[in-house]
Amino acid sequence: MEYETPQFFRVMRYAREADRDVVDMVSGSPDWEPPGSLREGLAEYAHADASAFQYAPSVGLRALREEIAARRGVDREQLIITNGAGEANHLAMSVGFERFPGSEILLVDPTYPYYAGRASMLGATARYVPAGEGGVPDPATVREHVSAETSVVVINTPNNPLGVTYDRETVADIAGIAAEHDALLVSDEVYDHFDYSGRFASALSVETPNRVVTNSFSKSLAITGWRVGYAVFPDREGPTGELFERARTRHMLTNVSGSRPAQAAVLHALEETGPRYYEEVRARLRDRIETFTGALEGMGATYTTPQGGFYVMARVPDVGGSFESVERLIDAVGVAGMPGEAFGESRADWIRFALVSPRVGEAAARLRSL
């Protein structure tokens, strides 16, 4: 799979310029309200002393790092607050590719397209491990694809686009394989609050110096535009401790620092938001999953039922999964999804639908009319 242009924008632009009403199910931007405590935190910050409007520490506000560290069971000194999970993943992949030997970055097919884009940007060869029928890569298959040329192994759990979650045994096995081959495991866990299976296990549960975990608050707090994410690097006193310093330097040269008011408001939200907020969001998404997959079942489609996240992949009868197929679907019934070919070869005839629209029921009805 090659990634040279922003593929999401191609579909979004086509949907926006269509001559009909379109239900947008392309990107993963939550349509629900963030917790009220987030707005409270931002409002309070607006009245802070002017000194609070200056540069934040380059690695992020100390109090926010301490809060995240306590929740994740790591040392504050392992954390860098980033410009969303996007920058966190870029830092992890780039410093891993620089630090570890080899010319390849190992991805799971199907994969989130930006991983492939970053591999291309870094001058790495993207090598793909098939996810298999169940959507979770078999560690034995991962081992078959890892080689002396593998520098970085990237996993995403809960997964985009398949909606599967990796259990602890799988994560530990893949982490072990990466370490055995002197490669870095990068585990993107941005959908960790959207686990419906109870299977999810963070790579932080695995003791290894060859691991970086990335995350953000974009999805969990419904603030994709705020760009507050983080990366957890290995122990700075360990054998790969220099990864933190390399990433911090790269982060400083690119951003200087992140948004101080956004970090402060996120900290307030973390301190004041209870589990009920997250439970209500998961309940909303379960209802949408049931509505949408029910429609797919009724029309004879093959589809995935998410164990986590908020995406459904489907093979829609007589439609296909190319960009042209998606454009025809927009023209025919006014429903926009992402073509499967954007995620790799294994689901190239499928379409990914993001269930982050209040119009999921309407989209389901339109698809049934095909």
C-alpha positions in Angstrom: 0.0 0.0 0.0 1.3 3.4 -1.0 0.4 6.6 0.9 1.3 9.8 -0.9 -1.8 12.1 -0.5 -4.3 12.6 2.4 -6.8 10.0 1.4 -9.4 11.1 4.0 -9.7 14.5 2.5 -10.4 13.1 -1.0 -13.5 11.4 0.3 -14.6 14.2 2.5 -14.2 16.7 -0.3 -16.3 14.6 -2.7 -19.0 14.2 -0.1 -19.0 18.0 0.7 -19.3 18.8 -3.0 -22.0 16.2 -3.8 -25.3 17.5 -5.2 -27.3 15.8 -2.5 -27.5 15.5 1.3 -24.8 13.1 2.6 -24.4 11.4 5.9 -20.7 11.7 6.7 -19.3 8.5 8.2 -15.7 9.1 7.0 -13.6 10.4 9.9 -13.6 9.6 13.6 -14.6 13.0 15.0 -17.0 12.4 18.0 -20.4 14.2 17.7 -21.2 14.1 21.4 -20.6 16.6 24.1 -17.3 16.7 26.0 -17.7 16.4 29.8 -18.9 19.7 31.4 -15.8 19.8 33.6 -13.7 20.4 30.4 -15.6 23.6 29.6 -15.4 24.6 33.3 -11.6 24.1 33.2 -11.3 26.2 30.0 -13.5 29.0 31.4 -11.5 29.1 34.6 -8.2 29.3 32.7 -9.5 32.3 30.7 -9.4 34.3 33.9 -5.9 33.2 34.9 -2.9 35.6 35.3 -1.2 36.6 32.1 1.8 34.6 33.1 -0.3 31.4 32.6 -0.7 32.4 28.9 3.0 31.9 28.2 4.9 28.8 27.0 4.2 25.6 28.8 7.1 23.3 29.6 8.1 21.6 26.4 7.3 18.2 27.7 3.9 19.3 29.0 2.4 20.7 32.2 3.9 18.9 35.2 0.5 18.4 36.9 -1.0 16.8 33.8 1.9 14.5 33.4 1.6 13.5 37.0 -2.1 12.8 36.6 -1.5 10.6 33.5 1.4 8.9 35.1 -0.6 8.0 38.2 -3.4 6.6 36.0 -1.1 4.6 33.7 1.3 3.3 36.5 4.4 4.9 35.0 6.9 7.6 36.0 6.1 11.1 35.1 9.6 11.4 33.6 8.6 8.9 30.9 5.9 11.2 29.5 5.8 13.8 26.8 2.5 15.7 26.1 2.2 15.9 22.4 0.1 17.6 19.7 -2.5 14.8 19.7 -1.8 11.1 19.2 -0.7 11.9 15.7 2.5 13.6 16.9 3.0 11.0 19.6 3.0 8.2 17.0 5.3 10.2 14.7 7.8 10.8 17.5 7.7 7.1 18.5 8.1 5.8 15.0 10.7 8.3 14.0 13.0 7.9 17.0 12.5 4.1 16.9 13.4 4.0 13.2 16.5 6.2 14.0 17.6 4.2 17.0 17.0 0.6 16.0 18.7 -1.2 13.1 16.8 -2.1 9.9 15.0 -0.4 7.0 11.5 -1.7 7.6 8.5 -0.7 9.7 6.0 -3.6 10.3 2.3 -2.8 10.1 -0.8 -4.9 10.5 -3.0 -5.1 7.4 -5.5 -3.5 7.4 -3.9 -0.5 9.0 -4.7 3.1 9.7 -3.3 4.9 6.7 -1.3 7.5 8.6 1.1 4.8 9.8 1.9 3.9 6.3 2.2 7.6 5.5 4.7 8.1 8.3 6.7 5.1 7.2 7.0 6.6 3.7 7.9 10.0 5.2 10.7 8.4 7.2 12.1 6.6 4.1 11.2 3.2 5.6 9.8 0.2 3.8 6.4 -0.7 5.1 6.0 -4.5 5.5 2.6 -5.9 6.3 1.4 -8.6 8.6 -2.1 -10.0 7.7 -4.5 -9.6 10.5 -6.2 -12.8 9.7 -9.9 -13.8 9.7 -10.5 -12.7 13.3 -8.7 -9.3 12.9 -6.0 -9.9 15.5 -2.6 -10.9 14.1 -1.4 -14.3 15.2 1.9 -13.8 17.0 3.3 -16.7 15.0 2.5 -14.8 11.8 4.1 -11.7 13.2 7.2 -13.7 13.9 7.2 -15.0 10.3 7.2 -11.4 9.0 9.8 -9.9 11.4 13.4 -9.9 10.2 16.7 -8.3 10.8 15.4 -5.4 8.7 12.5 -4.7 11.1 13.1 -1.5 13.1 9.6 -0.7 14.4 6.5 -2.8 14.9 3.2 -0.8 15.1 0.0 -2.1 16.6 -3.3 -0.3 17.4 -5.7 -1.6 20.0 -8.7 -1.2 20.2 -8.2 -1.2 16.5 -9.0 1.2 13.7 -10.5 0.0 11.3 -11.5 -3.5 12.4 -12.7 -2.7 15.9 -10.8 -5.7 17.5 -9.0 -5.5 20.8 -5.8 -7.4 21.6 -5.7 -9.3 24.9 -2.6 -9.2 27.2 -1.2 -12.5 25.9 -1.2 -11.2 22.3 0.3 -7.9 23.3 3.0 -9.6 25.4 3.9 -12.0 22.6 4.2 -9.2 20.0 6.3 -7.1 22.4 8.5 -10.1 23.1 9.0 -10.7 19.4 10.0 -7.0 18.8 12.5 -7.2 21.7 14.0 -10.4 20.4 14.6 -8.8 17.0 16.0 -5.5 18.5 13.0 -3.6 17.3 10.7 -1.1 18.9 7.0 -1.8 19.6 4.8 1.2 19.2 1.3 0.6 20.6 -1.3 3.2 19.7 -4.1 2.9 22.3 -6.2 6.0 21.5 -9.5 4.0 21.7 -8.8 2.5 25.1 -11.9 4.0 26.7 -14.0 2.3 24.0 -13.5 -1.3 24.9 -16.8 -3.3 24.9 -15.2 -6.7 25.2 -13.2 -6.4 28.4 -10.2 -7.9 26.5 -8.2 -4.8 26.1 -4.7 -4.8 27.7 -2.3 -1.9 27.4 1.3 -2.6 26.3 2.2 -0.8 29.5 1.3 -4.1 31.2 4.4 -5.7 29.6 7.8 -5.1 31.0 10.1 -4.3 28.2 12.5 -1.5 27.3 11.5 -1.9 23.6 8.1 -0.2 23.8 6.4 3.2 23.4 2.7 3.6 24.2 0.8 6.5 22.6 -2.6 7.9 23.4 -4.7 11.1 23.4 -7.8 12.7 24.8 -9.2 13.5 21.3 -11.7 10.6 21.3 -12.2 9.9 25.0 -13.1 13.5 25.8 -14.5 14.3 22.4 -12.0 17.0 21.6 -10.2 16.1 18.4 -9.5 19.8 17.7 -7.7 20.4 21.0 -4.7 18.3 20.1 -3.7 17.0 23.5 -2.0 13.6 23.4 0.9 11.8 25.0 3.6 9.2 24.6 5.0 7.0 27.3 8.6 6.2 26.6 10.8 3.5 28.2 12.6 4.1 31.6 15.1 6.9 31.0 17.7 5.0 33.0 17.2 1.8 31.0 19.0 0.5 27.8 16.7 2.5 25.5 16.4 5.6 27.8 17.8 7.8 25.1 14.5 7.5 23.1 12.9 10.0 25.5 15.6 12.6 24.9 15.5 12.1 21.1 11.8 12.5 21.1 11.8 15.6 23.4 14.3 17.3 21.1 12.3 16.6 18.0 9.1 17.7 19.8 10.8 21.0 20.9 12.2 21.8 17.4 8.7 21.2 15.9 6.3 22.7 18.4 8.4 24.4 21.2 5.5 23.4 23.5 1.9 22.4 23.3 -1.2 24.4 24.0 -1.2 25.4 27.7 -4.9 26.2 28.1 -5.9 23.0 26.4 -3.6 21.0 28.7 -4.9 22.8 31.8 -8.6 22.2 30.8 -7.9 18.5 30.1 -6.3 18.2 33.6 -9.4 19.7 35.2 -11.6 17.3 33.2 -9.5 14.3 34.3 -9.7 15.3 38.0 -13.5 16.1 37.9 -15.0 13.6 35.4 -16.3 10.4 36.8 -16.8 7.0 35.1 -20.4 7.7 34.3 -19.5 10.0 31.4 -17.5 7.3 29.7 -20.2 4.7 30.4 -22.8 6.8 28.8 -20.7 7.3 25.7 -20.1 3.6 25.4 -23.8 2.9 25.7 -24.6 5.4 22.9 -22.1 3.7 20.7 -23.4 0.2 21.5 -26.8 1.3 20.3 -25.4 2.7 17.1 -23.4 -0.5 16.5 -26.5 -2.5 16.9 -28.6 -0.3 14.6 -26.0 -0.2 11.9 -24.9 -3.8 11.9 -28.6 -4.8 12.0 -29.1 -2.9 8.7 -26.0 -4.5 7.2 -27.3 -8.0 8.3 -30.7 -7.2 6.6 -29.1 -6.4 3.3 -26.8 -9.5 3.3 -23.6 -7.6 3.9 -20.5 -9.1 5.5 -19.4 -6.9 8.4 -17.4 -6.5 11.6 -18.9 -6.1 15.0 -16.6 -3.8 17.0 -15.1 -5.1 20.2 -13.7 -1.6 20.7 -13.6 1.8 19.0 -16.5 3.1 16.8 -15.8 1.8 13.3 -17.6 -0.9 11.3 -16.1 -2.4 8.2 -18.5 -4.0 5.7 -18.5 -5.6 2.3 -21.6 -4.2 0.8 -23.1 -6.3 -2.0 -22.4 -4.9 -5.5 -20.5 -1.9 -4.2 -16.8 -2.7 -3.6 -14.2 -0.9 -1.6 -12.3 1.4 -4.0 -12.4 5.2 -3.9 -14.6 5.1 -7.0 -17.0 2.7 -5.2 -17.3 5.0 -2.3 -18.0 7.9 -4.6 -20.8 5.9 -6.3 -22.3 5.1 -2.9 -22.4 8.8 -2.1 -24.1 9.5 -5.4 -26.6 6.6 -5.0 -27.8 6.9 -1.4 -25.9 9.8 0.2 -23.7 7.8 2.7 -20.0 8.4 2.9 -17.5 5.9 4.3 -13.8 5.3 3.8 -12.7 2.8 1.1 -11.1 -0.4 2.3 -8.3 0.0 -0.2 -7.1 3.0 1.8 -6.3 0.6 4.7 -4.4 -2.1 2.8 -4.9 -5.1 0.6 -6.7 -7.6 2.9 -10.0 -5.6 3.0 -9.7 -3.7 -0.3 -13.3 -4.6 -1.2 -14.7 -3.4 2.1 -15.8 0.1 3.3 -15.1 1.5 6.8 -18.0 3.5 8.4 -17.4 5.7 11.4 -20.4 5.6 13.8 -19.8 9.2 15.1 -22.9 10.8 13.7 -26.4 11.2 15.1 -27.6 10.1 11.7 -26.4 6.5 12.0 -30.0 5.2 11.8 -30.7 7.3 8.7 -27.5 6.0 7.1 -28.6 2.5 7.9 -32.0 3.0 6.3 -30.4 4.5 3.2 -28.0 1.5 2.8 -31.0 -0.9 3.1 -32.5 0.9 0.1 -29.7 -0.2 -2.2 
